[in-house]
Amino acid sequence: MKTIKEINEKIKKGEAVVVTAEEMIKIVEEEGAKRAADYVDVVTTGTFGAMCSSGVFINFGHSDPPIKMLKIYLNNVQAYGGLAAVDTYIGATQPNEDPDIDIDYGGAHVIEDLVRGKEVELYAEGYTTDCYPRKDVCVKISLDDVNQAIMVNPRNCYQTYAAATNSREEKIYTYMGILLPEFNNVHYSGAGQLNPLQNDYNPETKTFNTIGVGTKIFLAGAEGFVIGEGTQHNPPFGTLMVKGNLKEMSPEFLRAATMPKYGPTLYIGVGIPIPVLNEEIAKRTAIRDRDIEVPIYDYGVPRRERPLVGKTNYEKLRDGKIVLNVEIDGKRVEKEVKTGPVSSYKKAREVAEELKRRILEGSFLLTERVAPLGKGEFKPMRSPITLVRDVIKREPIVAKLGISIEEAAKILMNNNINHLPIVDEHGKIVGIVTSWDIAKAVAEKKRKIEEIMTRNVVTARKDEPIDEVARKMCRYDISGLPVIDENNRVVGVVTSEDLSRLLGGRK
């Protein structure tokens, strides 16, 4: 048994044995956990990935005359103005107020610009009072100009991160990057065997061996601290709330990014030293990529509870391809798909190595936690939801391939509808025509339905939220979607008129 105090004394004397989590794997495999615990003092860990739940508290100092800031913008990105007179919090995912820029430059980019020493424009408005007579202010500022810039991140360092794939017939844009149609790729995130919380976790008690409130960490190049469990903390999906001085951070370990058609995010490097106090901790710090299970979920289903497609591990994911057992067109098939990370293992390794270097040179000492992380709690929001099945009220009216345009026109007219799905002999959707298509066909003297029907049909499913249907209609500039089942058979049609009636009934 060792203590953190004893390890710190060895660090001061230059006698501590410090290894990265990757190096610890080999040591334990060759010499065993007991021997490793005897002579290894510290294992350094690291992760580098998109940490959306991040931001910075800034105090600008008082202007002359003073202003009580209400609306605050940094490079046209809105920051929170509900903190005293000249304090604010800028979140990493806040988009730009300029619609032409929008998500291409957001809060994360402002934070990186400040760390890089660039000036950003501060514009603020307020309401006048006797002690705050100024109404607005517009000035260029840098990180050196502000009193404090304290990074406080509500949720960083996910212990386990689910992988993502997509069952839809079109690609989708997510915080896990671009997911290709029909399960054609799998994206994953996280440092696996280098991950701080993985290396400190006790799976039997679902608690952490050494990490807790007050643990000193490496945060984007600066010294930081764990200030508690993060939001959505629920081991083995543990998270951390952390803080650090933005003025001491480095752009080498802090990068802004924009996920295409999703929004800004901030890539942050976090490293945590694990003191090897006993054999059990030594054993855990030798966890390998193949030991860490990663669930794969279908992000093509826009629901809180996404379908589980399968389970894998980081070793298989890092191979660049895995085999999924999935259902396509009603058939269960095995499909080999490419895998890709949306985090950087290379940078995570650099974080662990840099932390190791600082400890070995005596510039980074360990701290005792003052309290363990809290228990997990991950409650869903009690939000009302309307599904497609709640909107479609009658049996679908469809037509078979081979009918004439005249016959299609009669079906639309007799049933007072504007959308007619076309199905094959098995009842599976192959196209759709609208009343506009019919009118155009008559003008152009066309006769066959196959000549005018839209073949790449945008569809919906019964368990899909109606909000997602509205988004599809807007995205594709259409006024109706056939609703299909798991075998691509039409079970209904939802139209813009249905949505209008629904919204008209809401209060």
N, C-alpha and C positions, 0 to 999 in steps of 0.2 A: 504493500500500500504506500502511495506517495500522496503528498498534498500539493496544492497549487503554490503555496508559500515556498515549499522546498524546490519546486520546479523553477520559480522565479529567481531564487538564489542561484541556481545553476545557470540560468540565462544571463544573470549579471556577471557571473564569473567566466562566461564563455564556455561552459562545460555541458550545456544542455544538448541532448540528441533530438533533433527535429527532422521529421520526414513528412513528405506529402502523403495524402491518402492513397495515391497510386503506388508509392514506394512501400507503404505499410502492407499492402496486399501481398507483395512478394516476400517481405520479411516474415509475416505470419505463416504463409504457406511453407516456407523453408525451415523456420525455427519454432513455430507454434506460438500461440497467444501468450502463454505464461512467460516464455523467454523474452518475447517482444515487450511485454509489460515491464519486465525488469530493467531494460536499458533504454527503451524509447520514452522520451518525456512528453513530446508534443507531436500531434498529427495535424497538419494544416489542410484545410479544405477550401473549395472555391466553386463559385457558380457565376455565370455571366449570361444573362438573358433579358428578355423584355419584362420589365416590372412596371406594369401600367399603374398600379396603386402607389404612386410616388409623387412627391412634390416638395416645395420649399417654402418655409416661412421667411419673409423678408421684412426688415424694418428699415425704412428709407431715411429716417431722420426728419425733423420738422423743416418745412419751408418758411420763408419770410415774406409776407405774413403767413401764419400757420393755416393749414387746411385740414379738414376732417374728411378723409377720402371715403367716398361711397362707391363710385364706379372706377375701377382701376384696370388699366391695359398696359401690358408690356409687349412692345412690338406688335400691337394690335391683338394680342391674346388676352382675354379677360382673366383677371385674377379675383379672388374673393375679397370683398370689401367690408365684411362684417366684423372686423377686428380693430377696435380702437381707432386712432386717428391715422397713423401712417404705417400700420402693419398690414400685411397681406399674406395669402397662401396661394401659390400658383401650382395647379395640378398638371402632371405630365401629359394627360390626354386631352386637355382643353384645346379645341381647334381655334383657328384664326377667325376673327370677326369679318374679314374680307372674304366674300363668297368666292372670289376668283382664286384665293389662296386656300381657304378652308382647312382641310386636314393635312395639306402638304407642309404646313409650318404651324406647330402648336406649342403647348407649354413645355414639352420635352426639349424642343429646339431652343426656346428661350433659356432654359436651364443650361444646356450645353454651351450656348453662346456666352453666357456669363462666366462659366468655368474656363472657357478659352480666352477670357480677357477682353471680349468684345463689348462695345457699348450697345445698349438697347434703349429704345425710347419708352419713357414712362409718361403716360397721360392719365390724369385722374380728375374726376369731378367730385364735388361735395356740396353739402348744403351749408350755408353760412350761419355761424353763431357768434356770440360776443367774443368768445375766445378763439374761434376759428373763422375769421372773416373772409378768407380766400375761397373763391368758387371753383377754380380749376388750376391745373399746373401741367406743363408739358416740358420735359427736360430729358437729356441723354444721361444715362447712368451706367456705371460698370460695377463689378463686384467690389472694387476698392471703395466705391462711393457710399455703399450702404453700411449701416451699423452691424447688422447681423443677417446672415443667410444660412438658415439651419434646415437641412434636409430632414424631413420627418415623413417616413414612408409607412402607411398603415398596413401594407401587405407585401412583403418581399420574401424571396428565398423559399418558394414552394418545395416541400419535401418530396412530393410525388406529383407528377404532372401527367394528365391523361394525353394520349395521342389522338389524332383526329383524322377522319377520312370522310368521304362524301358519296352518298348513294344517288344523288340527283343526276338528271341528264344534262345539267349545265354546271359549270364551275361556280364556286361560291368564294366570297371574300370574307375572311375571318381574322380574329386575333392570332390564329395559328397559321396565317398566311393564306395563299391561294390553294384551295382544294379542288382537284380535278374531278370531272364527272365519273360516275359509275365506278367508284372505288379505285381510281387510277393513281392515287398516291396516298401516302400516310405521312403526316407531319408530327413531329414530337418536339419536346422541349425539356431542358433540365440537364444537369451535369452528372446524373447517375452516381457512380462510385466516388465522385469528388464532392457530391452535394453535402453541405454542412449538416443539415438535419438528418439525412440518412445515416451519416457516420456517428451520430450521437443518440440514435433512437434505441429505446428498449421496447421491442415488439410485445413482450409479455405484459408489461405494465402500461404500454402506450404512453410513456413519458420519455423525457430526455435526460440523459445522464449528467451533463454538465452545463448545457446551454440554458440560460434563464435571464431574468431581469438583471441588468447590470453587466452582462457578459460583454467584454470588449471585442470589437470586430474590425475587420478591414472593410471599409465602405467607400467604394469608388476612388481608392487611393488615399483616403483619409482614415484616421482612427474614428470609429463610431461605437455605438453601444446598442445592445438589444434593450428596448424599453418595455417589452411585453410580448405576449403572443399576438400574431397578426390577425386581421379580420379573416373570417372564414376558416380559422384554425380548427382543424379536426383531424388529429393524427389517425392514420398514417399520411393524411394530407395536411401536415403541419405548415404553419406560416409564421413569420416574424414581423413585429413592428420595430423599426430601427430608426436611429437618428445619427447625424454627423454634421460637421462644419463644411458647408459647400465651398468656402474659401480655401480649404485645404485639399479639395478633390482634384482629380486629374482627368483630362479628356481621354486619356489612355484607357480608363476604366469606366467611362460614362459617355454614352453615345445616344443621340436622339435618332429616331427612325419613324417612318410612316408605313404602316401596314396598308397595302393597296386597297382602296375603297373601304377601309375600316377606320383608320385614324392614327394619330400620333401615339408613340410609346417611348419609353426610356429604357435603354439597355444599361444595366448596372452590374458591376463586378462586386460580389460580396464574398469575403473569406472569413472563416471562423476557426480559431485554434482549438483543438480538442486536447485537453490535458489527459495523458494516459495514467490514470490513477490506479487502475487495477486490471486484472486479466480480462474481465468482461468488457471493459471499454476497449482494450486492445483488440479483442475479437471483433467487436462491432466496427472499429475503424478499418477493418480489412474487408468490408463488404465489397462485392464485385458487381459489375454491370449485370451479369447474368443472374444475380440474386434478387434484383429489383424488378418486381412485376409492374408492367405498364398496361393499363386498360386502354383499348382503342374504341372510341365512340364515333357514331355516325352524326357528324355535324350537319348533314343534309336534312335532318329532321329538326325544325326550328322550335324545339321544346326544351323546357328545363331538364326533363329526364330524357336524355338521348339514348337511343338503342345501343347496347354493348355489342360491338362487332366481334371482338375477340380480346385475347390477352397475350402479351409478349414480354420482352425484357429489353433493357438498354443494349445489351450485347448484340442481339438480333437486329435491333433498329439501326445500330451503327454500321451494320454490314451493307446498308444501302438498299436492301430489298427484303421483303418478307412475303409469306404466303397467307392470304386471307381466305376464309371459308365464308362466302357471301351469297346472297340471293340476287340474281339478275334476270329480269324478264320471267320471274316465277320459277326459276331453276336454281338449285343450290350448286355452286361451282367453286373450285379452288382457283384463286387468281394470284399470280405473283405480281406484286406492286412495288414501286420505288418508295423509299423512305427518305425523308429530309428533315434536318434540324432547323428550328427557328431560334435556337440559341447557339452559343459558340463554346464547344468543349475546349478548343485551343485557348480561348481567352480565360476560361475557368481554370485551366492548368496554369496560365500565367499568374492568375490571382493567387493560387495556392503556393506557387514558387516565390512570388514577391513577399507574401506573408511569411514564408519560411525564412527568406533572406533577412527580413527585418527582425525576426525573433533571434536568429543566430548572431546578428550584429549587436543585439542588446537594446534596440530602439523600440521594441514592442514587448511589453510584459502582459501576462495573463491576469484576469480578474476573477474573483469569486462572485458567483451569482448571489444576489440578495434574496431572490425568490424564484421558485420554479415557474415555468410557463403554465398558464391556466389550462383548464380542461377544455376539450373540444366542444364546440357548439356550432351547428350549421343548419339553421332553420330556413325553410323556403319562405318567400314572401306570400302572404295571403292575398293574392291579386285575382280579380275576376278575369275570366278568359272565355272568349267566344270562339268555338271551333267551327270548321266548315260544316260539320254534320248538323250543327244547330241552325244553319241557314238554308240548306237544301231541303225543300219540303215535298217535292213530288218526284215521281219516277222519271228517269232521264228519257228524253226523246232523241233517238239516234237514227241514222240511216246507213244502209249497207253500201259498200263499194259497188259501182256499176249503175247506180240510179242516174237518171237524167237531171239536168239543171232545172227543167220544168217541174219534175217531181219534187226536187229539193225545195223549190220556191213554194209549192203547195203546202209542204210540211211546215215551213216557217210561218206561212200565212194562217193556216188552219189552227195552229197552236199558239199563235201570237207570241212567237219567240224570235230572237235575232241570232242565235248561235245553234248550229247543228253539227254535233260530233259525227264523224264518219268512222265506221267500224268494219273489221274484216269478218269472215265467216265464224270466227271464234268469239266475236264480241269485243275484241281488243281494238283500242283506238289507233287509227292510222292517219287521221287528219281532222280538220274542222273547216266549215264554211259559215260565213255570216251573211246577213241580208245585203250588206254592202258588196260582198263577193258576187252574189247572185245578180244584183243590179249591174255590176260591171261586166259580168259574163254575158248578160243579155245584150248590152250595148256593143260588145265585141263579137257577138254571134258565136259564142262557144257553146258546146253541147254536153261534154262529159264532165262529170263532177271531179274526176281525177285531174283535169286541166286547171282547176281553180282552187282546189282545197289547199289549205296550209298544212304541210306535212310535219314540220317541226312544231309540235303542239306544246304550248306551255300549259301544264296541268297542276291540279291541286289534289290533296288527299283529305279524307274525312276528318282525320285527327290533327290537321294543320290549323294553326291559329288564323283567324280571319284577318288579323293585321298583316300577316305574311302574304295572304292573297292580295290585299290592297297594294302592298309593296310590289308584287309581281306585275299587277295591272299597270302601275305607274311606270315601272322599269321598262316594260315591253310595249307600252302604249296600246294596250288592248282593253276590251270591255267585258270579257268573259273568259272563264276557264272551265274546261271539263274536269270533273272530279273522278278520279280513278281509284281502283282498289289495288291490292298487291299483285294482281295478275294483269294489270293494265286494262281492265274492263271498266267501262263508263258506268258510274253509279249516280251521277248527277251533274248539274252545271251551276256554277255560281257566277253571277254577273254584277256589273257596277250598280245596276238597279237594286239588287239584293243588298249591297253595301249601303246604298243611300237610304233604303228603308230601315236598315239596322241602325245607322247613325241617327236617323230622324227620330227613332224611338228612345235614344239615350238622353238622359237629363244631365 
